Amino acid sequence: MPKIIGSSLEEHRERTRVRVFEALTSLLAQRPFAAISMADLAAEAGVGRTALYNHFRDKDAVVVAFATDETRRYVNRLQHELEGVQSPEDRMRTYVRHHLDTAEQMHFGFGPELYATLSPEALIELRDHVVDVEQVLQQIIQDGVASGAFRVKDVGSALALVHACLQAKRADAATTEEFVLRGLGA
């Protein structure tokens, strides 16, 4: 009988998932996704292959579950930071700052190499996670337009442009915040 990690089956499942997610990020830093097998993930995570398959049907499922976990943590932290922030400008500043501050801790986007190897179903599931994050930003922009704080004609395009600005690696947070707010007409 396999050894249970933790004091309960629920804790065991969560710890196993965390170990597999850590193994995934470690292995992706070493080699492309296509070169990683379920056996590699199990070995790196320190779990048996059978145990790994009890949690995930295949590598795509590991990536989707990892993205689900990352997205949930990201949105929860963001919502917490937005609590009590009233003005659309300050909400946008909070959004930008949160994204830039967490970019080092979160794994935003896996890159085209990984996406090219995922099944169409997994890609659709990953897109759903992006939508969860985009909904927060969309609401901030819509509220800013409704209040007159932002002068935006196309919320969807503004959303895409804000996210494009957040991908700049060499821009500091204050400059990015100011640029985004000017772009929104604030």
Backbone bond lengths (Angstrom), bond angles and torsions (degrees), N, CA, C in turn:
res aa  C-N    CA-C-N  psi(-1)  N-CA   C-N-CA  omega(-1)  CA-C   N-CA-C  phi
1 M - - - 1.455 - - 1.528 108.63 -
2 P 1.352 117.86 134.01 1.460 120.93 -179.24 1.524 111.55 -65.74
3 K 1.317 114.33 150.13 1.466 120.61 178.91 1.530 109.79 -78.47
4 I 1.326 115.53 133.77 1.467 121.57 177.30 1.517 108.57 -85.44
5 I 1.334 116.08 128.90 1.463 122.29 176.57 1.521 106.78 -91.59
6 G 1.314 118.29 121.97 1.456 120.52 179.23 1.518 111.74 101.03
7 S 1.306 114.82 -178.39 1.466 120.44 -173.84 1.524 113.87 -92.79
8 S 1.321 116.98 -7.63 1.466 119.88 179.94 1.522 109.48 -148.06
9 L 1.305 115.75 165.96 1.460 119.87 178.18 1.528 110.43 -64.04
10 E 1.326 116.56 -38.66 1.471 120.85 178.10 1.530 110.77 -61.70
11 E 1.327 116.57 -45.60 1.470 120.33 178.25 1.529 110.51 -63.81
12 H 1.318 116.62 -38.99 1.465 121.57 177.23 1.532 110.63 -59.13
13 R 1.323 115.59 -47.41 1.469 119.85 -179.98 1.531 110.90 -60.88
14 E 1.329 116.14 -45.64 1.471 119.85 -178.88 1.523 110.91 -64.14
15 R 1.307 117.87 -44.69 1.478 120.32 179.85 1.524 111.35 -63.66
16 T 1.322 115.94 -38.99 1.468 119.44 178.14 1.522 110.12 -63.19
17 R 1.313 117.15 -45.01 1.463 121.43 179.12 1.535 110.24 -60.25
18 V 1.311 117.13 -44.58 1.466 120.85 179.44 1.527 109.80 -60.95
19 R 1.306 117.20 -43.87 1.470 120.53 179.44 1.531 111.08 -62.76
20 V 1.326 116.72 -40.23 1.469 120.24 179.07 1.536 109.87 -67.36
21 F 1.328 117.60 -41.14 1.467 120.57 178.86 1.528 110.27 -64.00
22 E 1.319 117.38 -41.88 1.470 120.66 177.10 1.525 110.19 -63.47
23 A 1.324 116.43 -40.40 1.468 120.56 177.26 1.524 110.86 -62.28
24 L 1.329 116.61 -42.43 1.466 120.84 179.24 1.524 110.45 -59.44
25 T 1.322 117.61 -49.62 1.473 119.62 -178.35 1.524 110.95 -65.02
26 S 1.312 117.23 -37.80 1.465 120.74 178.19 1.530 111.16 -63.87
27 L 1.325 116.20 -47.25 1.465 120.15 -179.31 1.528 111.87 -67.02
28 L 1.341 117.52 -37.40 1.467 120.08 179.04 1.529 111.45 -65.82
29 A 1.315 117.02 -26.06 1.468 120.52 176.49 1.528 110.75 -73.71
30 Q 1.330 116.33 -19.41 1.460 120.93 -176.44 1.527 113.84 -99.02
31 R 1.346 116.10 -31.72 1.470 118.92 -174.53 1.525 109.93 -159.10
32 P 1.341 116.07 165.61 1.472 119.29 -179.66 1.531 111.72 -67.65
33 F 1.314 114.61 156.55 1.465 121.73 -178.96 1.523 111.20 -56.89
34 A 1.317 117.52 -40.37 1.465 121.04 -178.34 1.532 111.72 -61.14
35 A 1.330 117.32 -23.29 1.465 121.31 -178.66 1.530 112.74 -92.91
36 I 1.320 116.69 5.32 1.466 121.26 -179.88 1.528 108.28 -105.09
37 S 1.306 115.89 129.88 1.476 120.63 177.68 1.529 109.78 -106.00
38 M 1.305 115.64 166.98 1.461 119.95 174.70 1.532 109.60 -61.86
39 A 1.330 117.37 -35.34 1.467 120.58 177.04 1.532 110.28 -62.84
40 D 1.337 116.69 -39.95 1.470 120.32 176.94 1.520 110.86 -61.73
41 L 1.337 115.94 -45.18 1.467 120.39 179.23 1.523 110.64 -61.16
42 A 1.324 117.11 -45.20 1.460 120.62 -179.80 1.527 110.84 -61.54
43 A 1.318 116.63 -46.02 1.468 120.28 -179.01 1.526 111.03 -63.45
44 E 1.316 116.88 -45.81 1.469 121.21 -179.27 1.532 111.20 -64.17
45 A 1.335 116.69 -35.58 1.464 121.16 -179.25 1.533 112.11 -81.83
46 G 1.317 116.85 -13.66 1.462 120.12 -178.43 1.516 112.90 74.00
47 V 1.337 115.99 32.37 1.460 120.95 177.02 1.533 108.30 -125.36
48 G 1.294 116.62 158.13 1.458 120.43 177.65 1.519 111.27 -71.99
49 R 1.337 115.85 153.13 1.465 119.40 178.77 1.520 111.61 -60.69
50 T 1.312 117.13 -39.10 1.464 120.21 178.70 1.520 110.16 -62.24
51 A 1.326 116.14 -43.02 1.475 120.59 178.42 1.526 110.12 -61.45
52 L 1.325 115.93 -40.93 1.471 119.76 179.35 1.530 110.11 -61.24
53 Y 1.319 116.97 -44.51 1.465 120.28 179.48 1.533 112.19 -68.90
54 N 1.317 117.92 -20.50 1.466 120.24 174.14 1.530 111.02 -69.97
55 H 1.334 116.64 -22.89 1.460 121.79 -178.84 1.536 112.89 -100.83
56 F 1.326 116.24 -33.61 1.471 121.21 -174.14 1.524 109.49 -139.14
57 R 1.343 116.70 133.28 1.467 119.84 -177.74 1.528 112.53 -73.27
58 D 1.376 116.33 -28.62 1.460 120.59 -179.04 1.534 109.32 -166.00
59 K 1.322 115.94 -177.85 1.478 120.10 -178.34 1.522 111.90 -63.08
60 D 1.309 117.76 -37.54 1.462 120.40 178.00 1.524 110.83 -58.46
61 A 1.328 116.14 -41.40 1.465 120.51 -179.96 1.532 110.85 -64.90
62 V 1.327 117.28 -33.63 1.466 120.54 176.46 1.526 109.48 -64.26
63 V 1.319 116.78 -46.38 1.470 120.99 -179.30 1.530 110.39 -62.61
64 V 1.307 117.56 -45.16 1.470 121.12 -179.79 1.525 110.39 -63.68
65 A 1.320 117.69 -44.10 1.470 120.61 179.06 1.528 110.76 -64.13
66 F 1.320 116.64 -40.00 1.464 121.03 177.51 1.531 109.87 -62.16
67 A 1.320 116.92 -46.72 1.469 120.95 178.99 1.524 110.88 -62.66
68 T 1.326 117.26 -38.60 1.460 121.42 177.99 1.526 110.28 -61.07
69 D 1.316 116.04 -45.92 1.465 120.94 179.42 1.528 110.99 -63.15
70 E 1.324 116.87 -47.38 1.470 121.06 -179.85 1.537 110.78 -61.27
71 T 1.315 116.34 -44.64 1.464 120.49 -178.38 1.525 110.77 -64.28
72 R 1.313 116.73 -44.24 1.469 120.83 179.51 1.535 110.55 -59.20
73 R 1.328 116.73 -47.35 1.471 120.19 -179.93 1.527 110.85 -64.47
74 Y 1.323 116.95 -42.48 1.464 121.65 -179.55 1.531 110.88 -61.24
75 V 1.320 117.14 -51.41 1.468 121.09 -177.42 1.526 110.91 -66.15
76 N 1.324 118.12 -39.87 1.466 120.11 177.97 1.522 111.69 -60.86
77 R 1.328 116.63 -45.45 1.475 120.10 177.99 1.523 110.71 -63.77
78 L 1.310 116.17 -42.55 1.464 120.73 -179.77 1.525 110.49 -62.08
79 Q 1.311 116.98 -48.09 1.468 120.38 179.70 1.533 110.61 -59.54
80 H 1.314 116.14 -39.66 1.473 120.24 177.96 1.535 110.58 -62.53
81 E 1.330 116.65 -43.69 1.465 120.45 179.48 1.530 112.27 -67.40
82 L 1.323 117.29 -30.31 1.464 121.02 -179.22 1.534 112.96 -79.89
83 E 1.322 117.09 -16.04 1.470 120.35 179.72 1.526 109.86 -57.19
84 G 1.311 115.65 127.85 1.463 121.02 176.77 1.520 114.52 81.86
85 V 1.325 118.61 -7.31 1.470 121.24 177.42 1.523 106.64 -83.95
86 Q 1.311 117.04 120.47 1.463 120.43 -169.73 1.525 114.59 -97.14
87 S 1.319 117.93 -54.13 1.466 119.23 -170.94 1.529 110.64 -72.31
88 P 1.334 116.66 145.05 1.471 119.79 178.18 1.534 112.07 -58.13
89 E 1.325 116.84 -36.71 1.468 119.50 179.34 1.528 110.51 -63.67
90 D 1.343 116.75 -45.01 1.464 119.78 179.62 1.521 111.82 -69.36
91 R 1.330 117.02 -33.08 1.462 119.88 176.23 1.532 110.10 -66.33
92 M 1.336 116.59 -39.65 1.464 119.74 177.29 1.523 110.32 -66.70
93 R 1.326 116.90 -42.87 1.476 119.62 176.60 1.534 110.40 -57.70
94 T 1.316 115.99 -43.47 1.465 120.66 179.55 1.523 110.41 -62.80
95 Y 1.329 116.91 -43.59 1.468 121.07 179.12 1.529 110.57 -60.65
96 V 1.334 115.85 -49.57 1.474 120.51 -178.64 1.523 109.87 -61.34
97 R 1.314 116.84 -49.08 1.468 121.30 -177.96 1.532 110.45 -61.46
98 H 1.322 116.38 -43.23 1.465 119.97 179.40 1.526 110.54 -60.71
99 H 1.308 116.27 -46.22 1.464 120.02 -179.19 1.530 110.50 -61.12
100 L 1.318 116.82 -46.96 1.464 119.84 -178.20 1.524 111.78 -67.81
101 D 1.320 116.71 -38.20 1.467 120.21 -179.84 1.522 112.64 -69.27
102 T 1.320 117.45 -33.25 1.459 119.99 -177.22 1.527 113.28 -93.24
103 A 1.317 117.20 -7.58 1.468 119.94 -177.86 1.528 111.95 -58.43
104 E 1.319 117.04 -33.09 1.464 120.25 179.30 1.527 111.97 -73.17
105 Q 1.336 116.76 -29.26 1.458 120.93 -176.04 1.523 112.51 -90.96
106 M 1.324 117.15 -26.75 1.460 121.59 -176.82 1.530 109.34 -103.01
107 H 1.293 115.65 162.20 1.461 121.42 -179.33 1.524 108.99 -109.08
108 F 1.331 115.25 76.05 1.459 120.01 -178.90 1.519 109.39 -71.61
109 G 1.298 115.60 118.04 1.459 120.00 177.43 1.516 111.34 66.40
110 F 1.283 116.44 133.14 1.453 120.78 -178.69 1.517 112.31 -94.84
111 G 1.306 116.76 -13.17 1.454 119.37 -179.67 1.510 112.32 101.39
112 P 1.322 115.23 157.14 1.461 120.25 -175.61 1.529 113.86 -64.03
113 E 1.333 117.85 -28.35 1.466 119.50 -179.58 1.523 110.54 -63.38
114 L 1.324 116.60 -43.72 1.457 119.85 -179.67 1.519 110.50 -71.50
115 Y 1.316 116.97 -44.91 1.465 119.89 -178.83 1.525 111.74 -58.48
116 A 1.323 116.86 -33.49 1.466 120.63 -178.63 1.523 112.34 -67.38
117 T 1.334 117.43 -20.40 1.467 120.01 -177.31 1.521 113.48 -100.10
118 L 1.334 117.66 -8.40 1.465 120.65 -178.17 1.528 111.54 -81.44
119 S 1.304 114.87 153.21 1.463 120.29 177.62 1.533 109.37 -69.48
120 P 1.325 117.23 157.58 1.471 119.87 176.29 1.530 112.33 -57.25
121 E 1.325 116.81 -36.31 1.471 120.55 179.27 1.530 110.79 -64.57
122 A 1.325 116.97 -43.07 1.470 120.94 179.35 1.530 110.63 -65.12
123 L 1.327 116.77 -38.61 1.468 120.09 178.28 1.521 111.39 -63.20
124 I 1.322 116.61 -39.61 1.469 120.23 177.66 1.529 109.76 -64.16
125 E 1.327 116.40 -43.32 1.468 119.46 178.69 1.529 111.40 -62.90
126 L 1.318 117.73 -39.06 1.462 120.82 178.13 1.522 110.63 -65.98
127 R 1.304 117.08 -38.85 1.470 120.90 178.26 1.527 110.53 -61.04
128 D 1.318 117.09 -35.90 1.465 120.65 177.92 1.524 111.39 -59.55
129 H 1.327 117.49 -33.35 1.464 120.74 179.53 1.522 111.04 -71.08
130 V 1.307 116.27 -37.03 1.464 120.45 176.68 1.526 109.23 -63.25
131 V 1.315 116.51 -40.37 1.463 121.65 179.39 1.528 110.49 -60.39
132 D 1.329 117.96 -39.07 1.467 121.09 178.58 1.525 111.25 -57.83
133 V 1.321 116.55 -43.16 1.469 121.11 179.48 1.527 109.49 -71.86
134 E 1.315 116.93 -43.01 1.463 120.69 -178.53 1.523 112.09 -61.77
135 Q 1.319 117.86 -31.73 1.464 120.46 -179.09 1.530 111.22 -62.61
136 V 1.317 117.27 -36.63 1.466 120.43 178.22 1.524 109.37 -64.96
137 L 1.324 116.50 -48.24 1.461 120.53 179.68 1.526 111.15 -64.06
138 Q 1.311 116.83 -42.19 1.466 120.59 179.32 1.523 110.75 -58.17
139 Q 1.328 116.85 -42.75 1.463 120.47 179.98 1.531 111.08 -64.89
140 I 1.327 116.97 -39.82 1.472 120.50 177.59 1.526 110.24 -61.21
141 I 1.327 116.80 -45.62 1.470 120.81 -179.61 1.527 110.27 -65.95
142 Q 1.325 117.46 -46.16 1.466 120.43 179.88 1.531 111.32 -60.44
143 D 1.318 116.81 -42.64 1.466 119.88 178.09 1.528 110.94 -64.05
144 G 1.320 116.29 -38.06 1.467 120.44 178.12 1.512 112.23 -65.97
145 V 1.314 117.14 -39.38 1.468 121.61 177.15 1.526 109.76 -66.76
146 A 1.334 116.20 -45.39 1.469 120.59 -178.48 1.531 111.84 -61.87
147 S 1.325 116.84 -35.07 1.466 120.04 -178.86 1.528 112.36 -84.07
148 G 1.337 116.85 -10.35 1.459 120.75 -177.25 1.523 113.35 87.70
149 A 1.325 117.20 1.59 1.471 120.60 -179.75 1.527 111.78 -73.39
150 F 1.345 117.27 -32.08 1.456 122.22 178.88 1.519 108.97 -115.64
151 R 1.320 115.47 141.47 1.460 121.25 175.98 1.532 107.95 -111.92
152 V 1.317 114.43 89.37 1.459 121.88 -175.87 1.518 107.93 -127.61
153 K 1.337 116.66 131.08 1.461 120.34 178.40 1.524 111.99 -89.25
154 D 1.335 116.67 -33.07 1.462 121.18 -176.18 1.530 108.60 -128.73
155 V 1.328 116.32 102.94 1.468 121.72 -176.30 1.533 110.63 -61.30
156 G 1.320 117.57 -41.25 1.466 120.96 -179.88 1.516 112.60 -60.26
157 S 1.330 116.13 -43.74 1.470 119.61 178.31 1.526 110.77 -67.84
158 A 1.323 116.63 -40.18 1.471 120.10 178.32 1.525 110.24 -61.29
159 L 1.325 116.25 -42.37 1.457 121.17 178.72 1.529 110.36 -59.03
160 A 1.317 117.15 -47.94 1.461 121.51 -180.00 1.527 111.24 -62.06
161 L 1.316 116.52 -39.84 1.463 120.12 -179.71 1.527 111.95 -69.78
162 V 1.325 117.05 -37.98 1.477 119.44 176.18 1.522 109.26 -61.41
163 H 1.330 117.30 -47.14 1.464 119.32 179.97 1.526 111.52 -63.82
164 A 1.327 117.69 -34.98 1.463 120.03 176.57 1.525 110.25 -63.39
165 C 1.315 117.12 -40.58 1.472 120.98 177.93 1.526 110.90 -62.96
166 L 1.305 117.41 -33.82 1.460 120.73 -177.52 1.527 112.74 -74.17
167 Q 1.330 117.06 -9.95 1.460 120.26 178.80 1.528 112.83 -85.77
168 A 1.335 117.40 -10.90 1.465 121.12 -179.83 1.523 109.07 -64.13
169 K 1.307 116.67 122.05 1.465 121.23 -175.35 1.532 112.83 -84.27
170 R 1.310 117.74 -25.40 1.459 119.54 -173.99 1.519 114.23 -99.86
171 A 1.295 118.51 -3.23 1.462 121.13 -178.67 1.523 109.32 -88.58
172 D 1.338 115.73 135.42 1.462 118.19 178.36 1.526 109.99 -77.46
173 A 1.321 115.64 164.61 1.463 121.50 -173.53 1.521 112.26 -61.65
174 A 1.318 118.03 -44.92 1.471 120.44 -177.43 1.525 111.16 -62.83
175 T 1.313 117.29 -41.61 1.464 121.29 178.51 1.521 110.51 -65.17
176 T 1.321 116.85 -42.23 1.465 121.09 179.41 1.525 110.62 -64.17
177 E 1.332 117.15 -44.38 1.475 120.77 178.19 1.531 110.04 -57.31
178 E 1.328 116.16 -49.50 1.467 121.05 -177.38 1.528 110.42 -62.47
179 F 1.327 116.97 -42.62 1.456 121.44 -178.86 1.526 110.65 -63.30
180 V 1.332 116.29 -45.12 1.466 120.81 -179.28 1.518 109.76 -63.22
181 L 1.318 117.63 -46.01 1.469 120.36 -178.70 1.531 111.44 -64.46
182 R 1.315 117.04 -39.17 1.485 118.86 176.10 1.516 110.61 -65.06
183 G 1.318 116.61 -39.62 1.458 121.25 178.45 1.533 112.25 -62.09
184 L 1.324 115.61 -30.23 1.463 120.49 178.78 1.527 111.88 -86.75
185 G 1.327 115.43 0.26 1.465 119.36 177.75 1.519 113.38 79.56
186 A 1.328 117.36 18.10 1.472 120.90 -179.13 1.519 110.69 -80.90
